[in-house]
Amino acid sequence: MSTENSVVAITGGGTGIGAAVARDYAGEGAEVVVLGRRREPLDKVAAGTGAHVITCDASERDDAERAVAEIIGRFGRLDVVVANAGGHGLSSVTETGDEEWELALRSNLSSAFVFCRAALPSLVETGGRVVVVSSLAGLFAGPNVAGYTVAKHALIGLTRSMARDYGPRGVRANAVCPGWVRTPMADGEMDQFAAAAGFDGGHDEAYRRVTAEVPLRRAAEPGEIASVIRFLASPESSYITGAVLVADGGAHAVDLPTLAFERAGM
């Protein structure tokens, strides 16, 4: 899946999956650009990978256009966009205020839309690839995550729209839907889960409990999702576009109404 000499831009590149993607691509000899709003985590990734850092808000048009112009000015091309920025929107509909709703859409959906809109003219020139990081929440609804769920569903629509509209111009666009991944954001959710469930077993115990019904019985490591992303942007996936690749340890294959039977030993 060699991507040597490709220029890869990763939004939300400072932590979690984004940082793992940066490490993966850097190890393959790609020119990596990590983007995000906070400089410190981006610098840490750059120190370990040699990535170029651009501080920006991918959901803001001026920031996105400035970032793409900087990439083109430095490297002369752009081959891959990994739209990974996200978060927020962790409450039910009636508990979600206007500000939180807007933040959920801006963080997850607008960040991908606005940055891809700025990058697509350059991707058309190179026959580039887009990988959008959605979530299992883009296919199903968890409890009390209305804004996040809506935005992650919409990212799949965005991916398919780009695949249809820009496929004739040589650009491929695909989405990844991870399940639980051991990232700083998920660690925070594990803390909340442990507090609500009334146990003190640390993150390992929390992840064990939330993946107890997942066929592989564990959460993913960020590098495992990074490998999926790199595949979708590699020559090995050259006839795949508009696809949604689920990487959730098999969670989506579980028939929920039969869990009671399994628990009963049947």
Backbone hydrogen bonds, N-H to C=O, Kabsch-Sander energy under -0.5 kcal/mol:
donor,donor_aa,acceptor,acceptor_aa,energy
5,N,29,G,-1.5
6,S,3,T,-2.3
8,V,6,S,-0.6
8,V,31,E,-3.1
9,A,80,V,-2.9
10,I,33,V,-2.7
11,T,9,A,-0.5
11,T,82,V,-2.2
12,G,35,L,-1.0
13,G,10,I,-0.6
13,G,35,L,-2.3
15,T,12,G,-0.6
18,G,15,T,-0.8
19,A,15,T,-1.4
20,A,16,G,-2.0
21,V,17,I,-2.6
22,A,18,G,-2.0
23,R,19,A,-2.2
24,D,20,A,-2.4
25,Y,21,V,-2.7
26,A,22,A,-2.5
27,G,23,R,-2.0
28,E,24,D,-0.7
28,E,25,Y,-0.9
29,G,26,A,-1.5
30,A,25,Y,-2.1
31,E,6,S,-3.1
32,V,30,A,-0.7
33,V,8,V,-2.9
34,V,52,H,-2.5
35,L,10,I,-2.7
36,G,54,I,-1.2
39,R,37,R,-0.5
42,L,38,R,-0.9
43,D,39,R,-2.5
44,K,40,E,-1.8
45,V,41,P,-1.9
46,A,42,L,-2.6
47,A,43,D,-2.3
48,G,44,K,-1.1
48,G,45,V,-0.5
49,T,45,V,-1.0
50,G,46,A,-3.0
52,H,32,V,-2.9
54,I,34,V,-2.2
56,C,36,G,-2.3
56,C,54,I,-0.6
58,A,56,C,-0.7
60,E,57,D,-2.2
61,R,59,S,-0.5
64,A,60,E,-2.8
65,E,61,R,-2.8
66,R,62,D,-2.3
67,A,63,D,-2.5
68,V,64,A,-2.4
69,A,65,E,-2.3
70,E,66,R,-2.2
71,I,67,A,-2.2
72,I,68,V,-2.6
73,G,69,A,-2.6
74,R,70,E,-1.9
75,F,71,I,-3.0
76,G,71,I,-0.6
76,G,72,I,-1.9
79,D,7,V,-2.1
80,V,7,V,-2.1
81,V,129,R,-2.3
82,V,9,A,-3.0
83,A,81,V,-0.7
83,A,131,V,-2.2
84,N,11,T,-0.5
84,N,82,V,-1.3
91,S,89,G,-1.0
96,T,92,S,-0.5
96,T,93,V,-1.3
97,G,95,E,-0.7
101,W,97,G,-2.5
102,E,98,D,-2.4
103,L,99,E,-2.2
104,A,100,E,-2.4
105,L,101,W,-2.2
106,R,102,E,-2.6
107,S,103,L,-2.9
108,N,104,A,-2.0
109,L,105,L,-1.5
110,S,105,L,-2.9
111,S,106,R,-1.4
113,F,109,L,-2.7
114,V,110,S,-3.1
115,F,111,S,-1.4
116,C,112,A,-2.5
117,R,113,F,-2.4
118,A,114,V,-1.8
119,A,115,F,-2.0
120,L,116,C,-2.4
122,S,119,A,-0.8
123,L,119,A,-2.1
124,V,120,L,-2.7
125,E,121,P,-1.2
126,T,122,S,-1.2
127,G,123,L,-1.1
128,G,123,L,-3.0
129,R,79,D,-2.5
130,V,172,R,-2.5
131,V,81,V,-2.7
132,V,174,N,-2.8
133,V,83,A,-2.6
133,V,131,V,-0.5
134,S,132,V,-1.0
134,S,176,V,-2.5
136,L,178,P,-2.4
138,G,135,S,-2.2
139,L,136,L,-1.7
140,F,136,L,-2.0
142,G,140,F,-0.5
145,V,142,G,-0.7
146,A,91,S,-2.5
147,G,91,S,-0.6
148,Y,89,G,-1.9
149,T,145,V,-2.8
150,V,146,A,-2.7
151,A,147,G,-2.2
152,K,148,Y,-2.5
153,H,149,T,-2.3
154,A,150,V,-2.2
155,L,151,A,-1.6
156,I,152,K,-0.8
156,I,153,H,-0.9
157,G,153,H,-1.1
158,L,154,A,-2.3
159,T,155,L,-2.4
160,R,156,I,-2.3
161,S,157,G,-2.2
162,M,158,L,-2.3
163,A,159,T,-2.4
164,R,160,R,-2.3
165,D,161,S,-2.6
166,Y,162,M,-2.6
167,G,163,A,-1.3
169,R,166,Y,-0.9
170,G,167,G,-2.2
171,V,166,Y,-2.3
172,R,128,G,-1.9
174,N,130,V,-2.3
175,A,243,A,-2.7
176,V,132,V,-2.5
177,C,245,L,-2.6
179,G,247,A,-1.7
182,R,220,A,-2.8
183,T,181,V,-1.8
187,D,183,T,-2.7
188,G,184,P,-1.7
189,E,185,M,-1.5
190,M,186,A,-2.2
191,D,187,D,-2.0
192,Q,188,G,-1.8
193,F,189,E,-2.5
194,A,190,M,-2.8
195,A,191,D,-2.1
196,A,192,Q,-2.4
197,A,193,F,-2.7
198,G,194,A,-1.2
199,F,194,A,-1.9
205,E,201,G,-0.9
206,A,202,G,-1.9
207,Y,203,H,-3.1
208,R,204,D,-2.1
209,R,205,E,-2.1
210,V,206,A,-2.4
211,T,207,Y,-1.4
212,A,209,R,-1.2
214,V,211,T,-1.2
216,L,249,G,-1.7
217,R,214,V,-1.9
220,A,180,W,-2.7
224,E,221,E,-1.4
225,I,221,E,-1.1
226,A,222,P,-2.2
227,S,223,G,-1.7
228,V,224,E,-1.1
229,I,225,I,-2.3
230,R,226,A,-2.6
231,F,227,S,-2.0
232,L,228,V,-2.1
233,A,229,I,-1.1
234,S,231,F,-1.7
237,S,234,S,-1.5
238,S,235,P,-1.5
240,I,237,S,-2.3
241,T,239,Y,-0.6
242,G,173,A,-3.6
245,L,175,A,-2.8
245,L,243,A,-0.5
246,V,244,V,-0.6
247,A,177,C,-1.9
251,A,248,D,-1.1
253,A,250,G,-1.6
254,V,251,A,-1.5
256,L,254,V,-1.0
258,T,255,D,-2.0
259,L,256,L,-1.8
262,E,258,T,-1.7
263,R,259,L,-2.5
264,A,260,A,-1.3
265,G,262,E,-1.7
266,M,261,F,-2.5
